[in-house]
């Protein structure tokens, strides 16, 4: 028996859920995002594989998606429906004998399993998820979380792929560094400036060089990533949020000071509802503002004392905005409340992001 990490990733999750609701959309290019109107400001949350064939991608402006795929069916984001579908998926994973499940977001999770037949176990998980939800998933099998996560892309859609120490260099060695989980284009560019272009280059790099460029923590971490290393422990400890935020992209740029203040106060009240539900007060206020056409600034301020007073949070955010002294039209506003840590503090940070409030 060997301890394995499975990375379960739902295929085109939001689009697939929408097709279940509207079977007539099966096989059509479907784009989910914003309010479902490509003439409005908003971004693509998920595109079906048929839409992706036209170059439509997550994070792309809806207007761009409509230009690339004029015949696409655009649908609004429906959070409660996706959350319910996600809950069914995660419950199915937890029901698998011996499984330890670490939820990464709506549509993905690590599953820790001790088994002598990893592929068979993965097929059983796929079958169980499909039977319970009518949704397909892809599964990466690895001896670390990093390898399992990366393996999933090789199995998509509806497939299974194993990536371990034994085939890591063969599969990943010649790929660019940005093919690694956690290495974006900026880090890849910095690595290239060090003559580190491929995953193999990174795996064979000199640690002192990476430390000099990225620091004593990130440098060694990047080298470990290049080797597919890292933790193999799947942690099912419930995740505790550090902050809650809300943001709005405006269909028409805001220029009137009263409208801007009203928008900030509305966001502050929404954020307070979120932190109050957690029974933890806000100790730092974060402001996010995107000026037209697309220049984004973030600022943060620690409060004199923790609070759940929406007025205090709004006043702080407005003070941060005023300090920018920028009168350009505003395209987006966001307010984020960083909360007081729970008793006992937070668990050690996990090596993944989470979907949720911005």
N, C-alpha and C positions, 0 to 999 in steps of 0.2 A: 504494500500500500504506500502511495506517494501523496504528499500534500501538494495540491494544485491550486492555482488561481484561475478562475474563469472570469472573463470580462463579458458581460451580457449587454448588448447594445441593440435597442429596438430599431428596426429598419424604418426610415422615413416616418418617425413616430406620429407627429401631429397630422401629417397628411394621411397616414394610414388610418388613424382614428376617424378623420373626417370621411374617408371613403367607406368605413363601416357604417357611418350615419347616412351616407348618400351613395349606395352601391352603384348608381348610374355614373359615378365619377371614375370608376375603376378603369385603368388604362389611359386616363386623360392626364394632361399636365395640370397639376394642382399646386397652388401656391398659398400658403397660410401666412398671414402677417397683418399687423395693424388692425384696421377696421374692415379689411377686405376690399378696400377701394384703391386701386393703383394710381388714381389721380391725386390722392392725398399723400401727405408725408407719412412715411412709415417704412419699416424694413421687413424683409423676408424672415420669418421664423423657421419655416421648414418648406422645402419644395419636394414634390414627388420625383421619383427617378425620371419620369417622362419629362418633367420640367427641367431637371438638371441636365438633360441631354441638350438643352438649348443654352446652357451656361448660366442658369439661374442658381444662385447659391444663398445660403443663410447669411444674414447681415446686409444683403444687397438692398438698396432702395427699391421700393415697390415699383416706382416709375421705370427704373432700369430693367427690372424683371419683365414688365409689360412690353418694353421695347424688344427685349430678346425673345420673348415668347408671347406674342399678341393673342394667341388662342388659349392661353392658360385660364383656368378657373381660379379666381381669387376669392379667398374665404377669410373671415375675421378670426382672430385668435379667441378661443373659448376656454379660458383657464380651468373652470370647474370640471369640464368634461375631460380634459387631459389629466387633471389631478386624480380623478376617479379611475381612469384607465391605468394610470401609473400605479395607483394603490393596488389594483388587481394584479398587475405584473409582479410587484414586489412581494405581495402575499403568496403568489405562486412560487417564487424563488425560495422564500423562507420555508415553504412546505416541503421542499425537496429534502429527503433524508440526509442528515448530517451537514446540511448547508449552513454556512455563516455568511450573512449578506451585509455588504457595506454599500449603502445607496449613494450614488454620485449625483443623481438628478432625476428628473422625470423619467428619462428613457434609458438609463444605464446604471449598472451596479457591478461590483466585484462579488464573486461568490467563491468562498473558500471551501474546498472539498478534499477529503482524503479518499483516494480511489486508485485502483490498479488499472482502470480503463477510462482515461480522461475523455477521449473522443465519444465513447458510449455515453458517459455521464452528460456530456454537452448535448448530445442528440436527445437524451431524455429530458433535459431542461428545455430545449427548443420545443419539443413535442408538448410538454406540459404547459408552456406559455401559450402556444398556439391553441391548444385545446381549451384553455381557460379564458382567453381573451380574443381569439381570432386574429391575433397580431403576430407577425413574424419577427424574429430577432436573429442577429449574428453573434457568434461567440468566439472570443479569442482565448486560447489556452496558453498559460505561461507558468514558469517557475518563479517569476516575480510579477508584481503588479505592472511594472513598466512593460515587460514583454507581453503580458496578457492584453493590456490596453492596445498596444501597437498591433498585435496579431489580429485584432478584430477587423481592421480595415482590409486585411488580405482575405477575409472570409465573406465580406459583404457582396451582395445581399444574401441573406438566408443561409450563410455558410458557416464553416468551422475551420479555424486555422490554429496550428500549434507553433509557438515561437519560444525556444529555450536556449540555454547556453550552447547546446550542440549545433543549432543552425543559425544562431544570431548573426555571425559574421557573413555567412553565405547569403542570408536574406537582406540584411541591413547594411553591411559594410560599405557598399558603393553608393548608398543613398545619401542625399544631402543632409546636413545636420538638422535642418528644419523639419525633416521627417520624424524626428524624435518628439515624443510627448513632452511638452513643456519648453520646447525650443522654438521661439517665434522668429519672425524675419529679422528683428533688431538684433537679437542675440546671435543669430546665424551670421549676420553681417559683421558683427564684432569678432566672431570666431574666424571668419574668412580673412579678416585683417591680420590674424595670427597664422595665416596659411593653413587653417583647419577648415576643410570644405566638406568632407564626408564623415559619416558615422565612424568609419574605421580610423580616419585621422584623429577624431576626438578620443576614441578609445585608446589610441597609442600616444596621445599627447603627453607633454611633460606637465605634471601637476603644478609645479612652481610657476610656469608661464600662465596657466589659467588663474591661479591665485592672484598674480600680479594684475591681471586684467579685470577679474570679476570679484575678487575678495576671498577671504578664507573659508567661507561657507559655500557660496555659489560655485566657485572654481572647482573644488573636488566633486561637488554634486553633478556638474556638467560632465566631468570625466566618467563618473559612475553611470550616468545616463548613456553615454557613448558605448558602454559595455552591456547595457540592458540590465544593469544591477539595481539594487534598491530593495525595499521591503517586500516580503512575500506574505506578510501577516494581514489578513482581512479582518477589519475591526467593525463590529456591529454596534458599537457604542452610539447611541443617538447623537446626532449632530446638534450643537448648541450655537445658535446664531450670535454673532458679535454685533450686528447692526441690522437695521431695517431702513430701507430707503424707497422713495417714490420719485418718479420723474415723468415729465410730460413733454412731448414734442408738439409744438403748436402748428396748426394748419396755416396760420398767418403769423408772421413775425410780430412779437410784442415790442412796442415802442412807448406806449403810454405808461408813465410811472405807477398810476393807480392800478392798471391791469396787471403789471408786473408784481406789485405788492400783493394783490389779491391772489395771484397764482401761487406765490411763495407761501402765503398763509394757508391756502387750501392744501398744498402738499404737506405742510407741517402738521395739520390736523390729521391727515391720513397716516403719517408716520407715527404720531402719538397713539393712534388706535392700535397700531402694530406693536409698539413697545409696551403699551399698557397691558395687552393680552399676554405678554411674557412676564409681567409683573417685575420689570426691571427698568430703571430710569435711564434717561439719556445723559451722557457726560461729555460727549463731543458732537458738534454739529458740522456736517460736511455739506458744502454747496457745490453743485455742478451747474455750469451755465455754458451753453453753446451759442455763440454769436453767429449771425449770418456772415458769410455763407456756411462755414462749417469749422469755426475755431472754438475749441473747447477748453475751458479752464475749470480747475477744481481748487477749492480752498477748505480749510478746516480750522475750527476754533474750539478750545476746551472751555467748558462752562465753569463759572465760579463754584457751582455746586450742582449735583445731578437733579434733573427735573423731568416731569411729564407734562409741563405746561406748554401747550402749543404756541402760546404767545411769545414765550421766551425763546423757543426754538426758531420761530419765524423771525423774530427781531434779530437774532444772531445771524441767521442766514442773510437777511436783508443788509445787515451791517457788513458782512463779507462781500456782498454784491456791490455795495456803495464804495467800499475800499478799492475795488477794481477800477473805478472811475472810467468806465467804458460805456459810451452812449450808443454803441452799435445796436441794431435790432437783435432781439433775442429769439432764437429758434427753439431752444430747449432749456428747461429748468429742472433741477433735481435737488431734493433735500434728503439727507441721510442722517439718521440718529445712531451714533455709536453708543452702545449700552454699557452700564456698569457690569463688570464680570460677575458671573454667578458664584455662589458660595463654593469654595474649593477650586475656583479658577476654571480655565478651559482645558480640554484635553490637548495633548501635543498636536500641532497642526498636521493635517493629512496632506498627502502629495497630490491633491486634485482640487479642482474648483467645484462650485455648486451653482445650480440654477436657482433663481428665486428673485427676491426683490432687488432692484438695481442699487 
